[in-house]
Amino acid sequence: MKSVVSSKGQITLPVEVRDKLGLVEGTAVRFELCEGGVVIRKGRPGAHPVDQMFGALTLDRSVDALMDEMRRPRPGPSPSRRRLRR
C-alpha cells in the first residue's frame, strides 16, 4: 500500500488501513516516530479526558481567596505608604 503527500502535507490512508482500524471521518490518529519510519495508531474515541473535565470545577470563592488559603494572605499596602485622599 502506498500514498503520496500533497502540497498541504496531507495523505490519503488506503481503504484497507481505514477499514482495519475502523477509521471514519473525524477519528483522531497518533503518529509515533520510530527508527526507520512512523507508526500510525488510532486515537481514543471522543474528547480527551482533560477536555471532558473542562468547566466542571466550580469555586465557592474567588481565585485570590483560594490562592491565599493555599499560600498565605497577600500583604496589603504598608501603613506608611498609604496615601490619604482628600
C-alpha angles and dihedrals in degrees: 000000000000142000136186127233112240126223087263092054094255128137133194113231112223114253090243090060093046092049094046093050095036092239115172131169110300096021112140119232130193125218117211118190114220135169108296098003150352135285120216115208131185112252127228117284116254128002125339111270091246091053090051090057095047110123094009094110116087123186125213091201139030123286088244091056090048092050090048089054092050094046122011131288115288114251114253125217112296115251092242092057098048115112119217114225116219 
